[in-house]
Amino acid sequence: MLIDTHCHLTHDRFGDDVDGTLARALEAGVERVVVIASTAEDAGDVLELVRNRESLWGTAGIHPHRSGEAEDGDLERVRELLEDPRMVAVGETGLDFHYDFSPRDVQRRLFEAHLQLAADTGLPVVVHSRSADDDTRALIRDCPRGLRGVLHCFTGGRDLQETALEAGWSISFTGLVTFRNFDAREAVRRVPRERLMVETDAPYLAPAPHRGKRNEPAYVRHVADAVARIRDEAPEDVASYTTENAEAFFALDPAP
């Protein structure tokens, strides 16, 4: 069995197909899914989605792309939503200086606030970082000691990866690892097995052979298999230890 540790099931592209999506995931051996929020409003939708589904857990946070839209009270709303036991992490938060959809100073301020929220609640934090390695490294080094984090959809450089690993953080990979032009295989090999997780980031970044289509949790199997090939490990071993890592990171009950 596998866990998709990062999926946006509340995205419009899933529409009325959530139940079908989850059925296909189970058929593919993907038993559980962590549903990631992008705004305070979306976090409310995430909680509604996961509340009565045993295979789903959620997060609450404000994505750096959307941080420029955040209003007074949004962070407090995120904090309130995180009180529900079905919500298992803070985020998605972080920095994106590639698209710069939100002002950089606002992104930094909200990232810092999310890190503090994770420290306050004892929950881990899910972090997006693109073209912002230096700033992300600085904030990881300055964050409260013992805070658990994951750099999701990792595409950063070696210095960022080493900073995260030194801080005790985890690294997660997406369908990008299945692309022929994926040029960060060494980054996949460098992650200790106890710190590695897999995800889809659905509906985005569908792996080969589904590239260009809507991504979904069932396809995390392709990610795990590609990681196994890159690391020269058995696919069943990768499935086993990435599942154990996800259970530990998000404090999920082990599968029966």
LODRENLUM-607012 format. One record per residue (C-alpha): residue in three letters; x, y, z. Coordinates in Angstrom, 2 decimals. Each point is the difference from the previous one (the first is absolute). Layout:
% LODRENLUM-607012
[r "ALA", [X, Y, Z]]
...
//
This chain:
% LODRENLUM-607012
[r "MET", [0.00, 0.00, 0.00]]
[r "LEU", [1.04, 3.61, -0.62]]
[r "ILE", [-0.95, 3.40, 1.35]]
[r "ASP", [-0.36, 3.03, -2.29]]
[r "THR", [1.39, 2.63, 2.35]]
[r "HIS", [-1.00, 3.05, -2.06]]
[r "CYS", [-3.16, 0.32, -2.10]]
[r "HIS", [-2.41, 2.87, -0.68]]
[r "LEU", [-3.26, -1.96, -0.08]]
[r "THR", [-2.08, 3.15, 0.53]]
[r "HIS", [1.19, 1.34, -3.36]]
[r "ASP", [-2.72, 0.67, -2.55]]
[r "ARG", [1.52, -2.56, -2.36]]
[r "PHE", [-1.22, -2.78, 2.27]]
[r "GLY", [-3.56, 1.34, 0.12]]
[r "ASP", [-2.42, -2.87, 0.64]]
[r "ASP", [2.70, -2.61, -0.59]]
[r "VAL", [1.46, -0.16, 3.51]]
[r "ASP", [-1.56, -3.35, 0.86]]
[r "GLY", [1.05, -1.48, -3.33]]
[r "THR", [3.49, 1.39, 0.49]]
[r "LEU", [0.28, -1.61, 3.41]]
[r "ALA", [-1.32, -3.33, -1.32]]
[r "ARG", [2.66, -0.03, -2.72]]
[r "ALA", [2.64, 0.89, 2.58]]
[r "LEU", [-0.95, -2.94, 2.18]]
[r "GLU", [0.06, -2.33, -3.02]]
[r "ALA", [3.55, 1.22, -0.66]]
[r "GLY", [1.06, -0.71, 3.57]]
[r "VAL", [-0.14, 3.61, 1.19]]
[r "GLU", [-1.82, -0.40, 3.27]]
[r "ARG", [0.19, 3.52, 1.46]]
[r "VAL", [0.26, 3.59, -1.25]]
[r "VAL", [0.97, 3.27, 1.67]]
[r "VAL", [-2.09, 2.81, -1.48]]
[r "ILE", [1.85, 3.31, -0.14]]
[r "ALA", [-1.55, 3.45, 0.39]]
[r "SER", [0.99, 3.15, -1.91]]
[r "THR", [-2.04, 2.70, 1.79]]
[r "ALA", [-1.92, 0.37, 3.24]]
[r "GLU", [-3.26, -0.49, -1.89]]
[r "ASP", [1.39, -3.05, -1.76]]
[r "ALA", [1.10, -1.39, 3.36]]
[r "GLY", [-3.62, 0.08, 1.11]]
[r "ASP", [-0.94, -1.97, -3.11]]
[r "VAL", [2.81, -2.45, 0.71]]
[r "LEU", [-1.33, -0.65, 3.49]]
[r "GLU", [-3.50, -0.59, -1.34]]
[r "LEU", [1.42, -2.48, -2.51]]
[r "VAL", [2.16, -1.99, 2.41]]
[r "ARG", [-2.20, 0.10, 3.10]]
[r "ASN", [-2.02, -3.12, -0.80]]
[r "ARG", [2.45, -1.90, -2.19]]
[r "GLU", [2.34, -2.33, 1.86]]
[r "SER", [2.50, -0.08, -2.87]]
[r "LEU", [0.48, 3.78, -0.06]]
[r "TRP", [1.74, 2.54, 2.22]]
[r "GLY", [0.41, 3.72, -0.61]]
[r "THR", [2.19, 3.05, 0.50]]
[r "ALA", [-0.73, 3.69, 0.47]]
[r "GLY", [2.11, 2.85, -1.28]]
[r "ILE", [0.54, 2.69, -2.63]]
[r "HIS", [2.04, -0.78, -3.11]]
[r "PRO", [2.65, 2.60, -0.97]]
[r "HIS", [-1.81, 0.53, -3.30]]
[r "ARG", [-3.08, 1.08, 1.97]]
[r "SER", [1.69, 1.84, 2.84]]
[r "GLY", [-0.58, 3.38, -1.66]]
[r "GLU", [-3.76, -0.65, 0.25]]
[r "ALA", [0.03, -0.87, 3.70]]
[r "GLU", [-2.28, 2.13, 2.14]]
[r "ASP", [-0.06, 0.91, 3.67]]
[r "GLY", [-1.22, -3.00, 1.94]]
[r "ASP", [1.12, -2.64, -2.52]]
[r "LEU", [2.87, -1.25, 2.15]]
[r "GLU", [-2.27, -0.18, 3.03]]
[r "ARG", [-2.46, -2.01, -2.09]]
[r "VAL", [2.82, -2.35, -0.98]]
[r "ARG", [0.91, -0.40, 3.67]]
[r "GLU", [-3.60, -0.85, 0.90]]
[r "LEU", [-0.26, -2.61, -2.76]]
[r "LEU", [3.19, -1.66, 1.17]]
[r "GLU", [-1.68, -0.84, 3.30]]
[r "ASP", [-1.96, -2.74, -1.75]]
[r "PRO", [1.72, -3.41, 0.34]]
[r "ARG", [-0.46, -0.69, -3.72]]
[r "MET", [2.35, 2.90, -0.75]]
[r "VAL", [3.56, -1.25, 0.25]]
[r "ALA", [2.31, 2.76, -1.24]]
[r "VAL", [0.46, 3.72, -0.59]]
[r "GLY", [0.18, 1.05, -3.62]]
[r "GLU", [0.51, 0.12, -2.78]]
[r "THR", [2.23, 2.99, 0.63]]
[r "GLY", [3.41, 1.16, -1.19]]
[r "LEU", [1.57, 2.20, -2.65]]
[r "ASP", [-0.32, 0.17, -3.78]]
[r "PHE", [2.29, 2.54, -1.64]]
[r "HIS", [-0.37, -1.66, -3.42]]
[r "TYR", [-3.51, 1.25, -0.73]]
[r "ASP", [-0.13, 2.78, 2.60]]
[r "PHE", [-3.79, -0.12, 0.07]]
[r "SER", [0.16, 1.65, 3.43]]
[r "PRO", [2.40, 2.67, 1.32]]
[r "ARG", [3.14, -1.59, 1.41]]
[r "ASP", [-0.18, 1.83, 3.30]]
[r "VAL", [-3.56, -1.26, 0.50]]
[r "GLN", [1.09, -3.54, -0.85]]
[r "ARG", [2.81, 0.18, 2.55]]
[r "ARG", [-2.24, 1.43, 2.70]]
[r "LEU", [-2.66, -2.67, -0.43]]
[r "PHE", [2.59, -2.77, -0.23]]
[r "GLU", [1.44, 1.14, 3.32]]
[r "ALA", [-3.50, 0.11, 1.48]]
[r "HIS", [-0.70, -3.55, -1.17]]
[r "LEU", [3.26, -1.25, 1.50]]
[r "GLN", [-0.95, 1.56, 3.32]]
[r "LEU", [-3.48, -1.51, -0.28]]
[r "ALA", [1.54, -3.42, -0.51]]
[r "ALA", [2.16, 0.53, 3.07]]
[r "ASP", [-3.02, 1.12, 2.04]]
[r "THR", [-2.17, -2.96, -1.02]]
[r "GLY", [2.69, -2.68, -0.09]]
[r "LEU", [-1.04, -0.88, -3.54]]
[r "PRO", [2.40, -0.43, -2.93]]
[r "VAL", [0.16, 2.54, -2.81]]
[r "VAL", [-0.28, -0.64, -3.75]]
[r "VAL", [2.26, 2.34, -1.95]]
[r "HIS", [0.09, 1.09, -3.64]]
[r "SER", [3.26, 1.56, -1.16]]
[r "ARG", [0.77, 1.01, -3.57]]
[r "SER", [2.83, 2.27, -1.11]]
[r "ALA", [0.32, 1.09, 3.62]]
[r "ASP", [2.68, -2.31, 1.39]]
[r "ASP", [1.96, 2.61, 1.96]]
[r "ASP", [-3.04, 1.52, 1.71]]
[r "THR", [-1.48, -3.40, 0.75]]
[r "ARG", [3.30, -1.18, 1.49]]
[r "ALA", [0.19, 3.05, 2.24]]
[r "LEU", [-3.52, -0.50, 1.30]]
[r "ILE", [0.56, -3.71, 0.63]]
[r "ARG", [3.14, 0.78, 1.98]]
[r "ASP", [-1.86, 2.62, 2.05]]
[r "CYS", [-3.16, -1.99, 0.65]]
[r "PRO", [-0.77, -1.33, 3.48]]
[r "ARG", [2.13, -2.97, 0.99]]
[r "GLY", [-1.64, -3.38, -0.46]]
[r "LEU", [-2.56, 1.20, -2.52]]
[r "ARG", [-0.72, -2.71, -2.56]]
[r "GLY", [-0.26, 0.96, -3.66]]
[r "VAL", [-0.05, -1.43, -3.49]]
[r "LEU", [1.23, 1.62, -3.19]]
[r "HIS", [-2.67, -1.25, -2.35]]
[r "CYS", [0.47, -0.46, -3.77]]
[r "PHE", [3.70, 0.51, 0.55]]
[r "THR", [1.83, 1.73, -2.86]]
[r "GLY", [2.50, 2.07, 1.99]]
[r "GLY", [3.76, -0.08, 0.12]]
[r "ARG", [2.36, -2.04, 2.12]]
[r "ASP", [0.52, 2.75, 2.60]]
[r "LEU", [-3.74, 0.26, 0.67]]
[r "GLN", [-0.32, -3.76, 0.21]]
[r "GLU", [2.88, -0.27, 2.46]]
[r "THR", [-1.38, 2.82, 2.15]]
[r "ALA", [-3.38, -1.73, 0.18]]
[r "LEU", [1.51, -3.39, 0.81]]
[r "GLU", [2.26, 1.50, 2.67]]
[r "ALA", [-3.11, 1.53, 1.60]]
[r "GLY", [-1.62, -3.43, 0.10]]
[r "TRP", [-2.42, 0.78, -2.80]]
[r "SER", [-1.31, -2.39, -2.64]]
[r "ILE", [0.12, 0.21, -3.80]]
[r "SER", [-2.85, -1.00, -2.31]]
[r "PHE", [0.03, -0.66, -3.74]]
[r "THR", [-2.72, 0.14, -2.66]]
[r "GLY", [-0.58, -1.29, -3.51]]
[r "LEU", [2.85, 2.19, -1.17]]
[r "VAL", [2.30, -2.95, 0.81]]
[r "THR", [-1.64, -1.95, -2.84]]
[r "PHE", [0.79, 2.60, -2.67]]
[r "ARG", [2.79, -0.77, -2.46]]
[r "ASN", [1.51, 3.44, 0.54]]
[r "PHE", [0.02, -0.28, 3.81]]
[r "ASP", [3.49, 1.13, 0.93]]
[r "ALA", [0.01, -0.34, 3.79]]
[r "ARG", [0.50, -3.73, 0.45]]
[r "GLU", [2.87, 0.60, 2.40]]
[r "ALA", [-2.39, 1.96, 2.21]]
[r "VAL", [-2.25, -3.07, 0.17]]
[r "ARG", [2.95, -2.22, 0.89]]
[r "ARG", [1.29, 2.33, 2.72]]
[r "VAL", [-3.12, -0.13, 2.18]]
[r "PRO", [0.30, -2.52, 2.86]]
[r "ARG", [-2.74, -2.56, -0.33]]
[r "GLU", [-1.54, 1.04, 3.33]]
[r "ARG", [-0.54, 3.56, -1.34]]
[r "LEU", [-1.47, -0.74, -3.44]]
[r "MET", [-3.65, 0.21, -1.00]]
[r "VAL", [-1.94, -0.14, -3.27]]
[r "GLU", [-2.94, 2.04, -1.25]]
[r "THR", [-1.97, 0.96, -3.08]]
[r "ASP", [-0.74, 3.72, 0.52]]
[r "ALA", [-3.14, -0.88, -1.95]]
[r "PRO", [-1.63, 1.31, -2.10]]
[r "TYR", [3.39, 1.33, -1.11]]
[r "LEU", [3.17, -1.77, -1.24]]
[r "ALA", [-1.45, -3.28, -1.22]]
[r "PRO", [2.81, -2.55, -0.33]]
[r "ALA", [0.88, -1.97, -3.08]]
[r "PRO", [-1.88, -1.74, -1.58]]
[r "HIS", [-2.82, 2.42, 0.86]]
[r "ARG", [1.93, 3.22, -0.62]]
[r "GLY", [-2.22, 2.81, -1.24]]
[r "LYS", [-3.13, -1.46, 1.59]]
[r "ARG", [-1.65, 0.78, 3.33]]
[r "ASN", [2.08, -1.53, 2.76]]
[r "GLU", [-1.61, -2.05, 2.79]]
[r "PRO", [1.08, -1.97, 3.08]]
[r "ALA", [0.06, -3.37, -1.78]]
[r "TYR", [2.98, 1.24, -1.98]]
[r "VAL", [2.25, 0.31, 3.05]]
[r "ARG", [0.88, -3.62, -0.76]]
[r "HIS", [1.93, 1.24, -3.06]]
[r "VAL", [1.89, 2.47, 2.20]]
[r "ALA", [1.00, -2.69, 2.48]]
[r "ASP", [1.09, -2.35, -2.78]]
[r "ALA", [2.14, 2.73, -1.60]]
[r "VAL", [1.60, 0.79, 3.36]]
[r "ALA", [0.79, -3.70, 0.38]]
[r "ARG", [1.71, -0.08, -3.40]]
[r "ILE", [2.03, 3.13, 0.72]]
[r "ARG", [1.11, -1.29, 3.41]]
[r "ASP", [0.49, -3.58, -1.26]]
[r "GLU", [-2.40, -1.32, 2.62]]
[r "ALA", [-2.89, -2.42, -0.14]]
[r "PRO", [-3.35, 1.70, -0.70]]
[r "GLU", [-1.61, -1.83, 2.92]]
[r "ASP", [2.70, 1.32, 2.33]]
[r "VAL", [-0.57, 3.59, -1.15]]
[r "ALA", [-3.75, -0.44, 0.44]]
[r "SER", [0.53, -1.38, 3.50]]
[r "TYR", [2.39, 2.59, 1.37]]
[r "THR", [-1.64, 3.03, -1.61]]
[r "THR", [-3.30, -1.13, 1.54]]
[r "GLU", [1.64, -0.39, 3.42]]
[r "ASN", [1.59, 3.43, -0.39]]
[r "ALA", [-3.33, 1.61, -0.87]]
[r "GLU", [-1.70, -1.67, 2.96]]
[r "ALA", [2.68, 1.32, 2.33]]
[r "PHE", [0.16, 3.49, -1.50]]
[r "PHE", [-3.75, 0.62, 0.02]]
[r "ALA", [-0.62, -2.11, 3.14]]
[r "LEU", [-2.41, -2.31, -1.83]]
[r "ASP", [-1.07, -3.30, 1.48]]
[r "PRO", [1.81, -2.87, -1.74]]
[r "ALA", [-2.12, -1.90, -2.51]]
[r "PRO", [-1.61, -3.12, 1.48]]
//
